[in-house]
Structure formats: structure tokens, C-alpha cells
Amino acid sequence: MHRLALLFLFALGACRTPLTEVDTFFGAEAQIYPTGLVIGPRGEVRVGERDALHARAAVHFVRDRQADELDSSDGTGYGGGLGWRHWIDSYGEGWNFGARLDLWRLLMDQDAPGRRDESRITVLTPSIEGGYSWYYDNGARLDLNLGLGQELEVGVNRVGDPLGDRFAILLGVTFSAGTVGPKRAFPAPITTRGFPEADEPALDEIEPEVIEEIVEPGVGVSALEPPTLPEVPMTVEQPAGVASEPSVGTVN
């Protein structure tokens, strides 16, 4: 058992996936309530930007010392359930709420004055829940939730006394690791933290057609070349009293 726990922790440490890319979570969940304990593996699949569906299979332990007219009613059983969860800010972290439906098959040992019986009962438990999720950089997630549910006895084949319907308050904790699905992608929610700066391409990397769109309409790429200065004629003024040189010509 200790080796399995160490292997599970090692797998969590080896998983380093950004939360925006996480598609599924797998781990273990435990719920306690005044007269029982539920524990077992749990899986979760993301179905939207901030929504997920989850399922579990679990073992159910019951220890009730004041079960209506009985002195005690202890038992064990198995079952599981399906649920939905929605996060308020972003998927996998922060405040969340949801609902779930569990079905249990229990074998109860009932002690009453002067007799001892057994009951095989089936319990359906719809509930609503809310809580908080913490996501860590190593890919692990911790969930703490409080649920309000109603235990409905719907089973048959009872030998002893029925336990009856009850209201239940359940405190749950889940520890799981995230993985990336093969063909699923969800955009990260827009926040006020800003956007990453994009690298501007160099001028020599821009295509000429793009440059023509950047320059004013009607001006080609040649507008980016340096202008050519016009030629200016130069005149030399002669000092006063100096005769100009005669021009060379033909003598008749």
C-alpha cells in the first residue's frame, strides 16, 4: 500500500502541465458525514471552458449508534456516482459549485433490544455541493467541498428494519493529477493581467507587397529610398579691373 502511495506521488511530481491545457483529472476522493465514510478513485473530464463531468467508484462505511429505534446500525457497501461541477473564475481553480447523484448497495448489521438482524438496502443520494480548488505547478489539484444531500432508501430484499430517508451533510476532499486529452482544446479565459507582447519583424523580413500597403497609397517601394539632390549650376565672379580671358576661336 505504501509503495502505491509513493508511486502516485511520483506520478504527480512528473506531471508539469499548464492548467489551460489540462483535459482530465484522475485521483482519489473521500467524503465524511456524521454516520459514515465514503472513499474511492475519482475521474474528471472537462466539457467546457469552466465545466467538468466527474465519476467515482467507492466503498461506503456506515456506523450509526442511534438509528431511529435501533441501538446501532453498522455496515459496509459499495457504489458510485456521477456529477457536474462549474468553476466561477477559471477551470480547475478557485470557487466552484455543482451537483451529483450517488447509488449505494449496503449490508447493515442492526442491533435492537432482544434481537440482531441484517438489512440489504439500496440508497440513492442526490446532493448539491460547493467548494474551492487549488492547482499546483507540478500538475496536482486539491479540492475541498461541502455537500448537502438526501439519503433515499429505494432498495428491496430487506430482512431487518428499514433505515428510512435522511438528510446528510458531507465534507469531501479530493487529491488528483491532471493530464492532457488527445483531441481537446479550450481557450484560456480572458483576464485583466494583460497580453504578451508580440515580436515585431525586421524591415528586411517584410514582403514588398506588405510594404506598399504600409506606405501611402500611390507611392511605391522606391519612396523608401533616399532622395536624389538636383544639380545646381556654379558661377564664378571676376574681380574688378581684371580682363576676362579672350575666347579661343578662328581668325579670318
ChimeraX commands (.cxc) that place a marker at each C-alpha (Angstrom):
marker #1 position 0.00,0.00,0.00 radius 0.5
marker #1 position 2.84,2.38,0.84 radius 0.5
marker #1 position 4.52,1.61,-2.49 radius 0.5
marker #1 position 1.32,2.50,-4.36 radius 0.5
marker #1 position 1.11,5.80,-2.49 radius 0.5
marker #1 position 4.74,6.65,-3.33 radius 0.5
marker #1 position 4.15,5.76,-6.98 radius 0.5
marker #1 position 1.09,8.02,-7.09 radius 0.5
marker #1 position 3.05,10.94,-5.59 radius 0.5
marker #1 position 5.89,10.38,-8.07 radius 0.5
marker #1 position 3.43,10.50,-10.96 radius 0.5
marker #1 position 2.06,13.80,-9.67 radius 0.5
marker #1 position 5.54,15.30,-9.45 radius 0.5
marker #1 position 6.40,14.21,-13.00 radius 0.5
marker #1 position 3.34,15.91,-14.48 radius 0.5
marker #1 position 4.03,19.56,-15.27 radius 0.5
marker #1 position 1.19,20.74,-17.50 radius 0.5
marker #1 position -0.28,24.27,-17.75 radius 0.5
marker #1 position -3.81,24.32,-16.40 radius 0.5
marker #1 position -5.19,25.82,-19.64 radius 0.5
marker #1 position -4.15,22.60,-21.46 radius 0.5
marker #1 position -5.46,20.12,-18.87 radius 0.5
marker #1 position -8.28,17.92,-20.14 radius 0.5
marker #1 position -8.80,15.28,-17.44 radius 0.5
marker #1 position -8.04,14.66,-13.78 radius 0.5
marker #1 position -7.60,11.31,-12.02 radius 0.5
marker #1 position -7.19,10.80,-8.30 radius 0.5
marker #1 position -8.87,9.77,-5.05 radius 0.5
marker #1 position -11.82,11.25,-3.19 radius 0.5
marker #1 position -13.01,10.87,0.39 radius 0.5
marker #1 position -16.25,12.11,1.98 radius 0.5
marker #1 position -17.19,12.00,5.61 radius 0.5
marker #1 position -20.55,12.66,7.25 radius 0.5
marker #1 position -21.84,12.20,10.81 radius 0.5
marker #1 position -22.56,8.47,10.42 radius 0.5
marker #1 position -20.28,7.29,7.63 radius 0.5
marker #1 position -17.26,7.45,5.36 radius 0.5
marker #1 position -17.00,7.15,1.56 radius 0.5
marker #1 position -13.63,6.66,-0.16 radius 0.5
marker #1 position -12.52,5.61,-3.64 radius 0.5
marker #1 position -11.00,6.57,-7.02 radius 0.5
marker #1 position -12.37,9.51,-8.99 radius 0.5
marker #1 position -12.08,10.73,-12.59 radius 0.5
marker #1 position -12.99,14.05,-14.20 radius 0.5
marker #1 position -13.39,15.13,-17.84 radius 0.5
marker #1 position -13.53,18.75,-18.93 radius 0.5
marker #1 position -16.59,19.53,-21.07 radius 0.5
marker #1 position -16.41,23.32,-21.41 radius 0.5
marker #1 position -14.39,26.40,-20.64 radius 0.5
marker #1 position -15.24,26.18,-16.92 radius 0.5
marker #1 position -17.29,22.96,-16.60 radius 0.5
marker #1 position -16.49,19.31,-16.00 radius 0.5
marker #1 position -18.20,15.95,-15.50 radius 0.5
marker #1 position -16.86,13.56,-12.87 radius 0.5
marker #1 position -17.45,9.96,-11.78 radius 0.5
marker #1 position -16.34,7.79,-8.89 radius 0.5
marker #1 position -16.48,4.25,-7.55 radius 0.5
marker #1 position -16.19,3.93,-3.80 radius 0.5
marker #1 position -16.52,1.86,-0.67 radius 0.5
marker #1 position -19.12,3.04,1.86 radius 0.5
marker #1 position -18.75,2.53,5.63 radius 0.5
marker #1 position -21.69,3.22,7.96 radius 0.5
marker #1 position -21.54,3.44,11.76 radius 0.5
marker #1 position -24.79,4.72,13.29 radius 0.5
marker #1 position -25.22,4.44,17.04 radius 0.5
marker #1 position -28.69,5.99,17.18 radius 0.5
marker #1 position -30.53,4.69,14.12 radius 0.5
marker #1 position -34.13,5.54,14.96 radius 0.5
marker #1 position -35.44,2.71,17.22 radius 0.5
marker #1 position -32.26,0.60,16.90 radius 0.5
marker #1 position -29.37,0.59,19.35 radius 0.5
marker #1 position -26.88,0.58,16.48 radius 0.5
marker #1 position -26.70,0.00,12.76 radius 0.5
marker #1 position -23.28,-0.68,11.25 radius 0.5
marker #1 position -22.44,-1.85,7.77 radius 0.5
marker #1 position -20.39,-1.62,4.62 radius 0.5
marker #1 position -21.20,-1.46,0.95 radius 0.5
marker #1 position -20.12,-0.28,-2.46 radius 0.5
marker #1 position -21.37,2.02,-5.16 radius 0.5
marker #1 position -20.55,5.14,-7.10 radius 0.5
marker #1 position -21.96,8.18,-8.78 radius 0.5
marker #1 position -21.86,10.87,-11.43 radius 0.5
marker #1 position -21.63,14.62,-11.02 radius 0.5
marker #1 position -21.16,18.02,-12.63 radius 0.5
marker #1 position -19.03,20.94,-11.45 radius 0.5
marker #1 position -18.69,24.57,-12.57 radius 0.5
marker #1 position -15.85,26.95,-11.66 radius 0.5
marker #1 position -16.66,30.64,-11.27 radius 0.5
marker #1 position -13.35,32.16,-12.46 radius 0.5
marker #1 position -11.42,29.56,-14.47 radius 0.5
marker #1 position -11.41,25.79,-14.85 radius 0.5
marker #1 position -9.71,23.79,-12.14 radius 0.5
marker #1 position -9.00,26.53,-9.60 radius 0.5
marker #1 position -10.93,28.83,-7.31 radius 0.5
marker #1 position -14.54,28.70,-6.11 radius 0.5
marker #1 position -16.88,26.15,-7.66 radius 0.5
marker #1 position -20.32,24.58,-7.27 radius 0.5
marker #1 position -22.13,21.57,-8.68 radius 0.5
marker #1 position -24.41,18.59,-8.15 radius 0.5
marker #1 position -24.04,14.82,-8.02 radius 0.5
marker #1 position -26.05,11.60,-7.77 radius 0.5
marker #1 position -24.73,8.51,-5.95 radius 0.5
marker #1 position -26.12,4.99,-5.64 radius 0.5
marker #1 position -25.08,2.62,-2.81 radius 0.5
marker #1 position -25.70,-1.03,-2.01 radius 0.5
marker #1 position -25.25,-1.61,1.74 radius 0.5
marker #1 position -25.26,-4.63,4.04 radius 0.5
marker #1 position -26.26,-3.45,7.52 radius 0.5
marker #1 position -25.97,-5.22,10.88 radius 0.5
marker #1 position -28.76,-3.94,13.15 radius 0.5
marker #1 position -28.84,-4.38,16.90 radius 0.5
marker #1 position -32.18,-3.89,18.68 radius 0.5
marker #1 position -33.38,-4.88,22.15 radius 0.5
marker #1 position -33.58,-8.67,22.17 radius 0.5
marker #1 position -32.59,-9.28,18.53 radius 0.5
marker #1 position -29.94,-8.82,15.86 radius 0.5
marker #1 position -30.86,-8.53,12.17 radius 0.5
marker #1 position -29.34,-7.82,8.81 radius 0.5
marker #1 position -30.63,-5.46,6.14 radius 0.5
marker #1 position -29.66,-5.32,2.50 radius 0.5
marker #1 position -30.63,-1.89,1.32 radius 0.5
marker #1 position -30.08,0.34,-1.71 radius 0.5
marker #1 position -29.65,4.06,-1.08 radius 0.5
marker #1 position -29.89,6.83,-3.67 radius 0.5
marker #1 position -28.24,10.12,-2.63 radius 0.5
marker #1 position -28.79,13.28,-4.70 radius 0.5
marker #1 position -26.80,16.26,-3.43 radius 0.5
marker #1 position -25.56,19.75,-4.21 radius 0.5
marker #1 position -22.09,20.94,-3.31 radius 0.5
marker #1 position -19.76,23.91,-3.31 radius 0.5
marker #1 position -16.11,24.40,-2.51 radius 0.5
marker #1 position -12.66,25.60,-3.52 radius 0.5
marker #1 position -9.90,24.14,-5.73 radius 0.5
marker #1 position -6.13,24.65,-5.53 radius 0.5
marker #1 position -3.98,23.88,-8.60 radius 0.5
marker #1 position -0.21,23.42,-8.20 radius 0.5
marker #1 position 2.63,23.85,-10.70 radius 0.5
marker #1 position 3.50,20.13,-10.57 radius 0.5
marker #1 position 0.10,19.24,-12.09 radius 0.5
marker #1 position -1.67,18.28,-8.86 radius 0.5
marker #1 position -5.00,19.65,-7.67 radius 0.5
marker #1 position -6.61,19.71,-4.24 radius 0.5
marker #1 position -10.39,20.15,-3.84 radius 0.5
marker #1 position -12.30,20.83,-0.63 radius 0.5
marker #1 position -16.10,20.68,-0.88 radius 0.5
marker #1 position -19.16,20.79,1.36 radius 0.5
marker #1 position -22.27,18.92,0.18 radius 0.5
marker #1 position -25.93,18.85,1.21 radius 0.5
marker #1 position -27.81,15.70,0.26 radius 0.5
marker #1 position -30.77,13.47,0.95 radius 0.5
marker #1 position -30.39,9.72,1.52 radius 0.5
marker #1 position -33.34,7.96,-0.11 radius 0.5
marker #1 position -33.86,4.28,0.67 radius 0.5
marker #1 position -35.03,2.72,-2.59 radius 0.5
marker #1 position -33.88,-0.89,-2.15 radius 0.5
marker #1 position -35.82,-4.15,-1.64 radius 0.5
marker #1 position -34.95,-7.54,-0.13 radius 0.5
marker #1 position -34.82,-6.19,3.42 radius 0.5
marker #1 position -34.54,-8.61,6.32 radius 0.5
marker #1 position -34.26,-6.18,9.22 radius 0.5
marker #1 position -35.75,-2.76,9.84 radius 0.5
marker #1 position -35.50,-0.03,7.20 radius 0.5
marker #1 position -33.22,2.90,7.99 radius 0.5
marker #1 position -35.51,5.46,6.40 radius 0.5
marker #1 position -34.73,8.63,4.45 radius 0.5
marker #1 position -32.25,11.08,5.96 radius 0.5
marker #1 position -30.70,14.46,5.37 radius 0.5
marker #1 position -26.89,14.37,5.13 radius 0.5
marker #1 position -24.10,16.94,5.32 radius 0.5
marker #1 position -20.94,15.69,3.61 radius 0.5
marker #1 position -17.42,17.10,3.79 radius 0.5
marker #1 position -15.27,15.97,0.88 radius 0.5
marker #1 position -11.61,16.21,-0.10 radius 0.5
marker #1 position -10.10,15.20,-3.47 radius 0.5
marker #1 position -6.46,14.88,-4.48 radius 0.5
marker #1 position -5.83,14.32,-8.20 radius 0.5
marker #1 position -3.40,14.80,-11.10 radius 0.5
marker #1 position -4.15,16.48,-14.44 radius 0.5
marker #1 position -3.46,15.11,-17.90 radius 0.5
marker #1 position -3.91,16.42,-21.46 radius 0.5
marker #1 position -6.53,14.87,-23.73 radius 0.5
marker #1 position -5.68,13.80,-27.31 radius 0.5
marker #1 position -8.06,15.99,-29.33 radius 0.5
marker #1 position -9.48,18.57,-26.98 radius 0.5
marker #1 position -8.56,22.24,-26.66 radius 0.5
marker #1 position -10.23,25.03,-24.72 radius 0.5
marker #1 position -9.25,28.72,-24.85 radius 0.5
marker #1 position -7.89,30.30,-21.72 radius 0.5
marker #1 position -10.33,32.77,-20.12 radius 0.5
marker #1 position -9.65,36.45,-20.77 radius 0.5
marker #1 position -8.22,38.17,-17.71 radius 0.5
marker #1 position -7.06,41.69,-16.85 radius 0.5
marker #1 position -3.45,40.62,-16.45 radius 0.5
marker #1 position -2.57,41.83,-19.96 radius 0.5
marker #1 position -1.45,40.15,-23.14 radius 0.5
marker #1 position 2.05,39.04,-24.18 radius 0.5
marker #1 position 3.96,41.41,-26.42 radius 0.5
marker #1 position 4.41,40.23,-29.99 radius 0.5
marker #1 position 7.85,40.37,-31.65 radius 0.5
marker #1 position 7.94,42.95,-34.46 radius 0.5
marker #1 position 9.53,41.63,-37.69 radius 0.5
marker #1 position 12.56,43.36,-39.19 radius 0.5
marker #1 position 12.07,45.57,-42.23 radius 0.5
marker #1 position 14.05,43.23,-44.48 radius 0.5
marker #1 position 11.71,40.36,-43.49 radius 0.5
marker #1 position 8.58,42.15,-44.76 radius 0.5
marker #1 position 7.40,41.29,-48.25 radius 0.5
marker #1 position 7.39,44.17,-50.80 radius 0.5
marker #1 position 3.63,43.84,-51.22 radius 0.5
marker #1 position 3.19,44.46,-47.49 radius 0.5
marker #1 position 5.46,47.49,-47.60 radius 0.5
marker #1 position 3.37,49.01,-50.39 radius 0.5
marker #1 position 0.31,48.72,-48.14 radius 0.5
marker #1 position 2.14,50.43,-45.27 radius 0.5
marker #1 position 3.32,53.37,-47.42 radius 0.5
marker #1 position 0.80,56.00,-48.51 radius 0.5
marker #1 position -1.44,54.95,-51.41 radius 0.5
marker #1 position 0.10,55.61,-54.79 radius 0.5
marker #1 position 3.67,55.57,-53.50 radius 0.5
marker #1 position 5.80,52.55,-54.37 radius 0.5
marker #1 position 8.69,50.88,-52.66 radius 0.5
marker #1 position 11.05,53.44,-54.19 radius 0.5
marker #1 position 9.65,56.01,-51.76 radius 0.5
marker #1 position 11.69,54.36,-49.03 radius 0.5
marker #1 position 14.95,55.06,-50.93 radius 0.5
marker #1 position 16.90,58.28,-50.07 radius 0.5
marker #1 position 16.01,61.27,-52.32 radius 0.5
marker #1 position 18.45,62.49,-55.07 radius 0.5
marker #1 position 19.50,66.17,-54.83 radius 0.5
marker #1 position 19.18,68.26,-58.08 radius 0.5
marker #1 position 22.35,69.65,-59.75 radius 0.5
marker #1 position 22.92,73.41,-59.13 radius 0.5
marker #1 position 24.98,75.43,-61.75 radius 0.5
marker #1 position 28.04,77.23,-60.29 radius 0.5
marker #1 position 29.12,80.78,-61.50 radius 0.5
marker #1 position 32.46,82.48,-60.72 radius 0.5
marker #1 position 32.53,86.26,-60.36 radius 0.5
marker #1 position 35.59,88.06,-61.82 radius 0.5
marker #1 position 37.35,90.69,-59.64 radius 0.5
marker #1 position 37.10,94.32,-60.73 radius 0.5
marker #1 position 39.90,95.53,-63.10 radius 0.5
marker #1 position 40.74,92.05,-64.36 radius 0.5
marker #1 position 40.04,91.44,-68.02 radius 0.5
marker #1 position 38.49,88.25,-68.95 radius 0.5
marker #1 position 40.50,85.82,-71.00 radius 0.5
marker #1 position 39.78,86.02,-74.71 radius 0.5
marker #1 position 37.92,83.22,-76.11 radius 0.5
marker #1 position 39.69,80.93,-78.47 radius 0.5
marker #1 position 38.31,80.97,-81.95 radius 0.5
marker #1 position 39.21,81.09,-85.66 radius 0.5
marker #1 position 40.84,84.11,-87.26 radius 0.5
marker #1 position 39.65,85.18,-90.61 radius 0.5
marker link #1:1,2 radius 0.2
marker link #1:2,3 radius 0.2
marker link #1:3,4 radius 0.2
marker link #1:4,5 radius 0.2
marker link #1:5,6 radius 0.2
marker link #1:6,7 radius 0.2
marker link #1:7,8 radius 0.2
marker link #1:8,9 radius 0.2
marker link #1:9,10 radius 0.2
marker link #1:10,11 radius 0.2
marker link #1:11,12 radius 0.2
marker link #1:12,13 radius 0.2
marker link #1:13,14 radius 0.2
marker link #1:14,15 radius 0.2
marker link #1:15,16 radius 0.2
marker link #1:16,17 radius 0.2
marker link #1:17,18 radius 0.2
marker link #1:18,19 radius 0.2
marker link #1:19,20 radius 0.2
marker link #1:20,21 radius 0.2
marker link #1:21,22 radius 0.2
marker link #1:22,23 radius 0.2
marker link #1:23,24 radius 0.2
marker link #1:24,25 radius 0.2
marker link #1:25,26 radius 0.2
marker link #1:26,27 radius 0.2
marker link #1:27,28 radius 0.2
marker link #1:28,29 radius 0.2
marker link #1:29,30 radius 0.2
marker link #1:30,31 radius 0.2
marker link #1:31,32 radius 0.2
marker link #1:32,33 radius 0.2
marker link #1:33,34 radius 0.2
marker link #1:34,35 radius 0.2
marker link #1:35,36 radius 0.2
marker link #1:36,37 radius 0.2
marker link #1:37,38 radius 0.2
marker link #1:38,39 radius 0.2
marker link #1:39,40 radius 0.2
marker link #1:40,41 radius 0.2
marker link #1:41,42 radius 0.2
marker link #1:42,43 radius 0.2
marker link #1:43,44 radius 0.2
marker link #1:44,45 radius 0.2
marker link #1:45,46 radius 0.2
marker link #1:46,47 radius 0.2
marker link #1:47,48 radius 0.2
marker link #1:48,49 radius 0.2
marker link #1:49,50 radius 0.2
marker link #1:50,51 radius 0.2
marker link #1:51,52 radius 0.2
marker link #1:52,53 radius 0.2
marker link #1:53,54 radius 0.2
marker link #1:54,55 radius 0.2
marker link #1:55,56 radius 0.2
marker link #1:56,57 radius 0.2
marker link #1:57,58 radius 0.2
marker link #1:58,59 radius 0.2
marker link #1:59,60 radius 0.2
marker link #1:60,61 radius 0.2
marker link #1:61,62 radius 0.2
marker link #1:62,63 radius 0.2
marker link #1:63,64 radius 0.2
marker link #1:64,65 radius 0.2
marker link #1:65,66 radius 0.2
marker link #1:66,67 radius 0.2
marker link #1:67,68 radius 0.2
marker link #1:68,69 radius 0.2
marker link #1:69,70 radius 0.2
marker link #1:70,71 radius 0.2
marker link #1:71,72 radius 0.2
marker link #1:72,73 radius 0.2
marker link #1:73,74 radius 0.2
marker link #1:74,75 radius 0.2
marker link #1:75,76 radius 0.2
marker link #1:76,77 radius 0.2
marker link #1:77,78 radius 0.2
marker link #1:78,79 radius 0.2
marker link #1:79,80 radius 0.2
marker link #1:80,81 radius 0.2
marker link #1:81,82 radius 0.2
marker link #1:82,83 radius 0.2
marker link #1:83,84 radius 0.2
marker link #1:84,85 radius 0.2
marker link #1:85,86 radius 0.2
marker link #1:86,87 radius 0.2
marker link #1:87,88 radius 0.2
marker link #1:88,89 radius 0.2
marker link #1:89,90 radius 0.2
marker link #1:90,91 radius 0.2
marker link #1:91,92 radius 0.2
marker link #1:92,93 radius 0.2
marker link #1:93,94 radius 0.2
marker link #1:94,95 radius 0.2
marker link #1:95,96 radius 0.2
marker link #1:96,97 radius 0.2
marker link #1:97,98 radius 0.2
marker link #1:98,99 radius 0.2
marker link #1:99,100 radius 0.2
marker link #1:100,101 radius 0.2
marker link #1:101,102 radius 0.2
marker link #1:102,103 radius 0.2
marker link #1:103,104 radius 0.2
marker link #1:104,105 radius 0.2
marker link #1:105,106 radius 0.2
marker link #1:106,107 radius 0.2
marker link #1:107,108 radius 0.2
marker link #1:108,109 radius 0.2
marker link #1:109,110 radius 0.2
marker link #1:110,111 radius 0.2
marker link #1:111,112 radius 0.2
marker link #1:112,113 radius 0.2
marker link #1:113,114 radius 0.2
marker link #1:114,115 radius 0.2
marker link #1:115,116 radius 0.2
marker link #1:116,117 radius 0.2
marker link #1:117,118 radius 0.2
marker link #1:118,119 radius 0.2
marker link #1:119,120 radius 0.2
marker link #1:120,121 radius 0.2
marker link #1:121,122 radius 0.2
marker link #1:122,123 radius 0.2
marker link #1:123,124 radius 0.2
marker link #1:124,125 radius 0.2
marker link #1:125,126 radius 0.2
marker link #1:126,127 radius 0.2
marker link #1:127,128 radius 0.2
marker link #1:128,129 radius 0.2
marker link #1:129,130 radius 0.2
marker link #1:130,131 radius 0.2
marker link #1:131,132 radius 0.2
marker link #1:132,133 radius 0.2
marker link #1:133,134 radius 0.2
marker link #1:134,135 radius 0.2
marker link #1:135,136 radius 0.2
marker link #1:136,137 radius 0.2
marker link #1:137,138 radius 0.2
marker link #1:138,139 radius 0.2
marker link #1:139,140 radius 0.2
marker link #1:140,141 radius 0.2
marker link #1:141,142 radius 0.2
marker link #1:142,143 radius 0.2
marker link #1:143,144 radius 0.2
marker link #1:144,145 radius 0.2
marker link #1:145,146 radius 0.2
marker link #1:146,147 radius 0.2
marker link #1:147,148 radius 0.2
marker link #1:148,149 radius 0.2
marker link #1:149,150 radius 0.2
marker link #1:150,151 radius 0.2
marker link #1:151,152 radius 0.2
marker link #1:152,153 radius 0.2
marker link #1:153,154 radius 0.2
marker link #1:154,155 radius 0.2
marker link #1:155,156 radius 0.2
marker link #1:156,157 radius 0.2
marker link #1:157,158 radius 0.2
marker link #1:158,159 radius 0.2
marker link #1:159,160 radius 0.2
marker link #1:160,161 radius 0.2
marker link #1:161,162 radius 0.2
marker link #1:162,163 radius 0.2
marker link #1:163,164 radius 0.2
marker link #1:164,165 radius 0.2
marker link #1:165,166 radius 0.2
marker link #1:166,167 radius 0.2
marker link #1:167,168 radius 0.2
marker link #1:168,169 radius 0.2
marker link #1:169,170 radius 0.2
marker link #1:170,171 radius 0.2
marker link #1:171,172 radius 0.2
marker link #1:172,173 radius 0.2
marker link #1:173,174 radius 0.2
marker link #1:174,175 radius 0.2
marker link #1:175,176 radius 0.2
marker link #1:176,177 radius 0.2
marker link #1:177,178 radius 0.2
marker link #1:178,179 radius 0.2
marker link #1:179,180 radius 0.2
marker link #1:180,181 radius 0.2
marker link #1:181,182 radius 0.2
marker link #1:182,183 radius 0.2
marker link #1:183,184 radius 0.2
marker link #1:184,185 radius 0.2
marker link #1:185,186 radius 0.2
marker link #1:186,187 radius 0.2
marker link #1:187,188 radius 0.2
marker link #1:188,189 radius 0.2
marker link #1:189,190 radius 0.2
marker link #1:190,191 radius 0.2
marker link #1:191,192 radius 0.2
marker link #1:192,193 radius 0.2
marker link #1:193,194 radius 0.2
marker link #1:194,195 radius 0.2
marker link #1:195,196 radius 0.2
marker link #1:196,197 radius 0.2
marker link #1:197,198 radius 0.2
marker link #1:198,199 radius 0.2
marker link #1:199,200 radius 0.2
marker link #1:200,201 radius 0.2
marker link #1:201,202 radius 0.2
marker link #1:202,203 radius 0.2
marker link #1:203,204 radius 0.2
marker link #1:204,205 radius 0.2
marker link #1:205,206 radius 0.2
marker link #1:206,207 radius 0.2
marker link #1:207,208 radius 0.2
marker link #1:208,209 radius 0.2
marker link #1:209,210 radius 0.2
marker link #1:210,211 radius 0.2
marker link #1:211,212 radius 0.2
marker link #1:212,213 radius 0.2
marker link #1:213,214 radius 0.2
marker link #1:214,215 radius 0.2
marker link #1:215,216 radius 0.2
marker link #1:216,217 radius 0.2
marker link #1:217,218 radius 0.2
marker link #1:218,219 radius 0.2
marker link #1:219,220 radius 0.2
marker link #1:220,221 radius 0.2
marker link #1:221,222 radius 0.2
marker link #1:222,223 radius 0.2
marker link #1:223,224 radius 0.2
marker link #1:224,225 radius 0.2
marker link #1:225,226 radius 0.2
marker link #1:226,227 radius 0.2
marker link #1:227,228 radius 0.2
marker link #1:228,229 radius 0.2
marker link #1:229,230 radius 0.2
marker link #1:230,231 radius 0.2
marker link #1:231,232 radius 0.2
marker link #1:232,233 radius 0.2
marker link #1:233,234 radius 0.2
marker link #1:234,235 radius 0.2
marker link #1:235,236 radius 0.2
marker link #1:236,237 radius 0.2
marker link #1:237,238 radius 0.2
marker link #1:238,239 radius 0.2
marker link #1:239,240 radius 0.2
marker link #1:240,241 radius 0.2
marker link #1:241,242 radius 0.2
marker link #1:242,243 radius 0.2
marker link #1:243,244 radius 0.2
marker link #1:244,245 radius 0.2
marker link #1:245,246 radius 0.2
marker link #1:246,247 radius 0.2
marker link #1:247,248 radius 0.2
marker link #1:248,249 radius 0.2
marker link #1:249,250 radius 0.2
marker link #1:250,251 radius 0.2
marker link #1:251,252 radius 0.2
view
